[in-house]
Amino acid sequence: MATQEQQQQLLQQNYETVIGLEVHVQLKTKSKMFCGCPTRFGARPNTQVCPVCLGLPGVLPVINKQAFDYALKAALALNCRISDFTKFDRKNYFYPDLPKNYQISQYDIPLAKDGYLDIQINAQPKRINLTRVHLEEDAGKLVHPEASETSCVMGQASETHDAQRTMHNVYSLVDFNRTGVPLLEIVSEPEINSPEEAHVYLTALKEIMQYLGISDCDMEKGSLRCDANLSIRPRPGVGAKELGVKVEIKNINSFKFVRLALEYEARRQAEILKQSGRIIQETRGWDEHAEETRPMRSKEEAHDYRYFPEPDLEPIRIDAAWLNEIKKKLPELPQVRRERFTKEYQLPEYDAGVLTQEKALADYFEECLKVYPQPKSISNWIMGEILRYLKEAGITIQEFPVPPARLVELIELFDKKEISSSAAKDVFKEMIKSTPCPAPATVGRDGTEQTAKTAADIINEKGLRQVNDESVLTGIINRVIEDNPKMAADYRGGKESALMALVGQVMRASQGKANPQKVKEILISFLK
């Protein structure tokens, strides 16, 4: 058996990877696609259901207009050709989490077609064309209890681990809360040629959906799910141009696993062809623990689902007035905002890319600029201290307690050399600790009102203001030179490192309050 490195080398030298992605985006509506049940995540199983989403006899679905508006926003943002006439269809299949034994989806006349998404690969632009964008309802969720939970659910005591495991293998539970939640399916053309490209494409797509405000795209909650179709073929100039036999990969619940699954599957197929084997068109699941794809079932074709028009829903006509209303609500999209940040604020492309990854982060940045128009200084702080804090605290920028106006006060004091870099970081931490969240003021244990401390308050309380007065610095520097004659002699003798050693001594003597740049300048003038 070839090693992973050998398989990768075989793949790169002889084959081209061809990937198409089917992305399912759960829309952030308050109610489901065809009924009034809530869509809250985390509710007790089977508490957000009704006769409509459970498919009971005698009920009729009603289209959620908010979901349709969200879908139109996405289609416009993805440069699609919007259908002026569309309809819903029944996709028939049998599975425990599908109570009606069919899914209301769209087949031959989807909401939108022929869109595209532009991405950057190694600083080079690439356009990924989109086959279609359509609406459908989500299925339920199968829950597989752990062995320890199984005995509790069954109301039986299991005497051994083997008995628990056997019981676990007997059944699964079904939660229908997710049944009927509106889904947007976005299908790309098979134009993605590497796992890295797939990752970039998914990241760009996620950014757009979040900017539009139509989904939180949280993969852990199932708000964004991805199925990948992958095939390989001889590289151009080596063999045929037609596509190879594709394999669909399911159960991928993170962008990281998308990349790993695609890498594995491409290597697996290359190894099969090397051994003169045959690729089987099938559906495979991603096993994140074994880090490999495994067979699930043969790949279904459209005719397997026996599509036919949904008889309980009328077709929909989308006129120019409706589209114009949606267009007015479109926000500035990530790539456009990125380009504006580089031009309007003269930010490096890297800074603009980081700041615009999330709409809320870009909004926070621009709120700061309204108070203190120094883009690069603010960018440095957001990309440094703020993002570091958000990661450590496990929160989003929306939950960050320090408002823009208070942050820029600190940045301005730092830019004016009122405080040192280390002091500024200490002040930043203290501002976070002293800022009640979310209220502007809280009541302490002693009954007194506590309000957020400003940067100036903290600097004054802790005596952190940087010493810039030359007369004060000169006195400290003279004492340091007298106490360290060898360092002074070494510097005069050409040893540059001695200068920084003296600066360190001055900083220590001033308890870190001296302006290090001024200290260095004065030392150089004294030691000539």
Secondary structure in CASP SS format (residue, H / E / C, confidence):
PFRMAT SS
TARGET T0000
AUTHOR 0000-0000-0000
METHOD secondary structure of the structure
MODEL  1
M C 1.00
A C 1.00
T C 1.00
Q H 1.00
E H 1.00
Q H 1.00
Q H 1.00
Q H 1.00
Q H 1.00
L H 1.00
L H 1.00
Q H 1.00
Q H 1.00
N H 1.00
Y E 1.00
E E 1.00
T E 1.00
V E 1.00
I E 1.00
G E 1.00
L E 1.00
E E 1.00
V E 1.00
H E 1.00
V E 1.00
Q E 1.00
L C 1.00
K C 1.00
T C 1.00
K C 1.00
S E 1.00
K C 1.00
M C 1.00
F C 1.00
C C 1.00
G C 1.00
C C 1.00
P E 1.00
T C 1.00
R C 1.00
F C 1.00
G C 1.00
A C 1.00
R C 1.00
P C 1.00
N C 1.00
T C 1.00
Q C 1.00
V C 1.00
C C 1.00
P C 1.00
V C 1.00
C C 1.00
L C 1.00
G C 1.00
L C 1.00
P C 1.00
G C 1.00
V C 1.00
L C 1.00
P C 1.00
V C 1.00
I C 1.00
N C 1.00
K H 1.00
Q H 1.00
A H 1.00
F H 1.00
D H 1.00
Y H 1.00
A H 1.00
L H 1.00
K H 1.00
A H 1.00
A H 1.00
L H 1.00
A H 1.00
L C 1.00
N C 1.00
C C 1.00
R E 1.00
I E 1.00
S C 1.00
D C 1.00
F E 1.00
T E 1.00
K C 1.00
F C 1.00
D E 1.00
R E 1.00
K E 1.00
N E 1.00
Y C 1.00
F C 1.00
Y C 1.00
P C 1.00
D C 1.00
L C 1.00
P C 1.00
K C 1.00
N C 1.00
Y E 1.00
Q E 1.00
I E 1.00
S E 1.00
Q C 1.00
Y C 1.00
D C 1.00
I C 1.00
P C 1.00
L C 1.00
A E 1.00
K E 1.00
D E 1.00
G E 1.00
Y E 1.00
L E 1.00
D E 1.00
I E 1.00
Q E 1.00
I E 1.00
N C 1.00
A C 1.00
Q E 1.00
P E 1.00
K E 1.00
R E 1.00
I E 1.00
N E 1.00
L E 1.00
T E 1.00
R E 1.00
V E 1.00
H E 1.00
L E 1.00
E E 1.00
E E 1.00
D C 1.00
A C 1.00
G C 1.00
K E 1.00
L E 1.00
V E 1.00
H C 1.00
P C 1.00
E C 1.00
A H 1.00
S H 1.00
E H 1.00
T H 1.00
S H 1.00
C H 1.00
V H 1.00
M H 1.00
G C 1.00
Q C 1.00
A C 1.00
S C 1.00
E C 1.00
T C 1.00
H H 1.00
D H 1.00
A H 1.00
Q H 1.00
R H 1.00
T H 1.00
M H 1.00
H H 1.00
N H 1.00
V H 1.00
Y C 1.00
S C 1.00
L E 1.00
V E 1.00
D E 1.00
F C 1.00
N C 1.00
R C 1.00
T C 1.00
G C 1.00
V C 1.00
P E 1.00
L E 1.00
L E 1.00
E E 1.00
I E 1.00
V E 1.00
S E 1.00
E C 1.00
P C 1.00
E C 1.00
I E 1.00
N C 1.00
S C 1.00
P H 1.00
E H 1.00
E H 1.00
A H 1.00
H H 1.00
V H 1.00
Y H 1.00
L H 1.00
T H 1.00
A H 1.00
L H 1.00
K H 1.00
E H 1.00
I H 1.00
M H 1.00
Q H 1.00
Y H 1.00
L H 1.00
G C 1.00
I C 1.00
S C 1.00
D C 1.00
C C 1.00
D C 1.00
M H 1.00
E H 1.00
K H 1.00
G C 1.00
S C 1.00
L E 1.00
R E 1.00
C E 1.00
D E 1.00
A E 1.00
N E 1.00
L E 1.00
S E 1.00
I E 1.00
R E 1.00
P E 1.00
R C 1.00
P E 1.00
G C 1.00
V C 1.00
G E 1.00
A C 1.00
K C 1.00
E C 1.00
L C 1.00
G C 1.00
V C 1.00
K C 1.00
V E 1.00
E E 1.00
I E 1.00
K E 1.00
N E 1.00
I E 1.00
N C 1.00
S C 1.00
F H 1.00
K H 1.00
F H 1.00
V H 1.00
R H 1.00
L H 1.00
A H 1.00
L H 1.00
E H 1.00
Y H 1.00
E H 1.00
A H 1.00
R H 1.00
R H 1.00
Q H 1.00
A H 1.00
E H 1.00
I H 1.00
L H 1.00
K H 1.00
Q C 1.00
S C 1.00
G C 1.00
R C 1.00
I C 1.00
I C 1.00
Q C 1.00
E E 1.00
T E 1.00
R E 1.00
G E 1.00
W E 1.00
D E 1.00
E C 1.00
H C 1.00
A C 1.00
E C 1.00
E E 1.00
T E 1.00
R E 1.00
P E 1.00
M E 1.00
R E 1.00
S E 1.00
K C 1.00
E C 1.00
E C 1.00
A H 1.00
H H 1.00
D H 1.00
Y H 1.00
R C 1.00
Y C 1.00
F E 1.00
P E 1.00
E C 1.00
P C 1.00
D C 1.00
L C 1.00
E C 1.00
P C 1.00
I E 1.00
R E 1.00
I C 1.00
D C 1.00
A H 1.00
A H 1.00
W H 1.00
L H 1.00
N H 1.00
E H 1.00
I H 1.00
K H 1.00
K H 1.00
K C 1.00
L C 1.00
P C 1.00
E C 1.00
L C 1.00
P H 1.00
Q H 1.00
V H 1.00
R H 1.00
R H 1.00
E H 1.00
R H 1.00
F H 1.00
T H 1.00
K H 1.00
E H 1.00
Y C 1.00
Q C 1.00
L C 1.00
P C 1.00
E H 1.00
Y H 1.00
D H 1.00
A H 1.00
G H 1.00
V H 1.00
L H 1.00
T C 1.00
Q C 1.00
E C 1.00
K H 1.00
A H 1.00
L H 1.00
A H 1.00
D H 1.00
Y H 1.00
F H 1.00
E H 1.00
E H 1.00
C H 1.00
L H 1.00
K H 1.00
V H 1.00
Y C 1.00
P C 1.00
Q C 1.00
P H 1.00
K H 1.00
S H 1.00
I H 1.00
S H 1.00
N H 1.00
W H 1.00
I H 1.00
M H 1.00
G H 1.00
E H 1.00
I H 1.00
L H 1.00
R H 1.00
Y H 1.00
L H 1.00
K H 1.00
E H 1.00
A H 1.00
G C 1.00
I C 1.00
T C 1.00
I H 1.00
Q H 1.00
E H 1.00
F C 1.00
P C 1.00
V C 1.00
P C 1.00
P H 1.00
A H 1.00
R H 1.00
L H 1.00
V H 1.00
E H 1.00
L H 1.00
I H 1.00
E H 1.00
L H 1.00
F H 1.00
D H 1.00
K C 1.00
K C 1.00
E C 1.00
I C 1.00
S C 1.00
S H 1.00
S H 1.00
A H 1.00
A H 1.00
K H 1.00
D H 1.00
V H 1.00
F H 1.00
K H 1.00
E H 1.00
M H 1.00
I H 1.00
K H 1.00
S H 1.00
T C 1.00
P C 1.00
C C 1.00
P C 1.00
A C 1.00
P C 1.00
A E 1.00
T E 1.00
V E 1.00
G C 1.00
R C 1.00
D C 1.00
G C 1.00
T C 1.00
E E 1.00
Q E 1.00
T E 1.00
A C 1.00
K C 1.00
T C 1.00
A H 1.00
A H 1.00
D H 1.00
I H 1.00
I H 1.00
N H 1.00
E H 1.00
K H 1.00
G C 1.00
L C 1.00
R C 1.00
Q C 1.00
V E 1.00
N C 1.00
D C 1.00
E H 1.00
S H 1.00
V H 1.00
L H 1.00
T H 1.00
G H 1.00
I H 1.00
I H 1.00
N H 1.00
R H 1.00
V H 1.00
I H 1.00
E H 1.00
D H 1.00
N C 1.00
P H 1.00
K H 1.00
M H 1.00
A H 1.00
A H 1.00
D H 1.00
Y H 1.00
R H 1.00
G C 1.00
G C 1.00
K C 1.00
E C 1.00
S H 1.00
A H 1.00
L H 1.00
M H 1.00
A H 1.00
L H 1.00
V H 1.00
G H 1.00
Q H 1.00
V H 1.00
M H 1.00
R H 1.00
A H 1.00
S C 1.00
Q C 1.00
G C 1.00
K C 1.00
A E 1.00
N C 1.00
P H 1.00
Q H 1.00
K H 1.00
V H 1.00
K H 1.00
E H 1.00
I H 1.00
L H 1.00
I H 1.00
S H 1.00
F H 1.00
L C 1.00
K C 1.00
END
